[in-house]
């Protein structure tokens, strides 16, 4: 079903991201397993069929994301036509106890990372004239289920931005 397509999956080293990598590979996609933890990405790759690749990247850094896209194009000889933004972190702190640095890191990975990867992949798909591209953003149930005192605002961005990003890219 997905033969001939390259799928980039952030957060592919564990959890939902790892499961998405397995599903996409099973459906025939060539998978770019992306994680900030090189060993975790490699562990996922080791469980996939041949023809996939693991990459270490920091999704909160535009230079890291741009370099990632170059590496993917070199490895697969094309850019991804599927991107799954699954990278996400939580500091699991009560709002009154969360320091600004922890809050900023959550925002940088969960929101900025989703934006940077979506932007870079969209630009790459447009440059390569890929017309059947898909970008999938995974958000968390944490923002929809009440957890007293928890600081969980990033789902608001990813849920609402999906509707905006789903429009035609110009």
C-alpha positions in Angstrom: 0.0 0.0 0.0 2.9 2.4 0.8 5.5 0.8 -1.4 7.8 3.4 -3.0 7.1 6.0 -0.3 9.5 7.3 2.3 8.1 8.0 5.8 9.9 10.2 8.4 8.8 9.4 12.0 10.0 11.7 14.8 10.1 10.1 18.2 10.7 6.8 16.5 12.9 5.4 19.2 10.1 4.5 21.6 6.4 4.4 22.4 3.9 5.5 19.8 6.7 6.6 17.4 8.2 3.1 17.4 4.8 1.5 16.8 4.2 3.9 13.9 7.5 2.9 12.4 6.5 -0.8 12.5 3.1 -0.1 11.0 4.5 2.0 8.1 7.2 -0.6 7.4 4.6 -3.4 7.4 2.6 -1.4 4.9 5.6 -1.1 2.6 7.0 2.3 3.3 10.7 2.9 3.7 11.0 4.4 7.2 13.3 7.1 8.5 13.4 6.4 12.2 14.2 9.8 13.8 15.0 10.3 17.5 17.2 12.5 19.6 18.4 9.3 21.2 20.6 7.6 18.6 20.6 4.2 20.4 16.8 4.2 20.7 16.4 5.0 17.0 18.9 2.2 16.2 17.0 -0.2 18.4 13.8 0.5 16.5 15.7 0.1 13.2 17.1 -3.2 14.2 13.5 -4.5 14.6 12.4 -3.4 11.1 13.0 -5.0 7.7 16.0 -4.0 5.5 15.8 -0.8 3.6 15.0 1.6 6.5 17.4 4.0 8.2 17.9 5.5 11.7 18.7 9.2 12.2 19.6 11.2 15.3 18.1 14.7 15.2 16.9 17.4 17.6 13.5 18.5 16.3 13.6 21.7 18.3 16.6 22.9 16.2 16.0 24.2 12.7 19.6 23.5 11.7 19.2 19.9 12.9 15.9 19.4 11.0 17.4 20.8 7.8 20.4 18.5 8.1 18.0 15.6 8.8 16.2 16.2 5.5 19.5 16.3 3.7 20.5 13.0 5.2 17.2 11.4 4.4 17.5 12.5 0.8 21.0 11.1 0.6 20.0 7.8 2.2 16.7 7.2 0.3 17.4 9.3 -2.9 14.2 11.2 -2.3 12.5 13.3 0.3 9.8 11.9 2.6 6.2 12.0 1.2 5.0 11.0 4.7 5.9 12.7 8.0 4.7 11.7 11.4 5.4 14.1 14.2 5.4 11.8 17.2 8.3 13.3 19.2 7.0 14.7 22.4 8.1 15.2 26.0 6.5 15.9 29.3 8.0 17.0 32.5 5.1 15.7 34.6 5.2 18.6 37.0 2.4 20.4 38.7 2.0 23.9 37.1 2.9 25.6 40.4 6.2 23.7 40.6 7.3 23.7 36.9 10.3 26.0 36.3 10.5 28.1 33.1 13.3 26.0 31.7 11.3 22.8 31.8 8.2 24.5 30.4 10.3 26.0 27.5 11.8 22.5 26.7 8.3 21.0 26.4 7.2 23.9 24.1 10.4 23.6 22.1 10.0 19.8 21.4 6.2 19.5 21.3 5.3 22.7 19.4 8.4 24.1 17.8 9.6 20.6 16.7 6.2 19.8 15.1 6.3 23.2 13.3 10.0 22.8 12.1 9.6 19.3 10.8 6.2 20.1 9.1 7.7 23.2 7.5 10.8 21.4 6.3 9.0 18.4 4.9 6.4 20.6 3.2 9.1 22.7 1.6 10.9 19.5 0.5 7.7 17.9 -0.9 6.9 21.1 -2.9 10.4 21.4 -4.2 10.3 17.7 -5.4 6.7 18.2 -6.8 5.3 15.5 -4.5 1.5 15.8 -4.8 0.4 12.9 -2.5 2.2 14.0 0.7 0.9 13.5 4.2 1.9 15.1 7.5 0.4 13.5 10.6 0.8 15.2 14.0 0.3 13.1 17.1 -1.0 15.0 20.0 -1.7 13.9 23.6 -4.8 12.9 25.4 -3.3 14.6 28.4 -4.7 18.0 27.2 -8.2 16.6 26.8 -8.5 14.6 30.1 -8.3 16.6 33.2 -5.2 16.0 35.4 -5.4 18.4 38.4 -2.7 20.9 38.3 -0.8 19.4 35.4 0.7 21.8 32.9 -0.4 20.5 29.5 -0.9 23.2 27.0 1.0 21.9 23.9 -1.9 19.7 22.6 -3.9 23.0 21.9 -1.3 24.0 19.3 -1.0 20.6 17.6 -4.7 20.0 17.5 -5.6 23.4 16.1 -2.6 23.7 13.8 -3.5 20.4 12.1 -6.6 22.0 10.7 -4.6 25.0 9.4 -1.8 23.0 8.0 -4.2 20.6 6.2 -4.9 23.4 3.8 -3.1 23.6 0.5 0.5 24.7 0.8 1.4 27.9 -1.0 
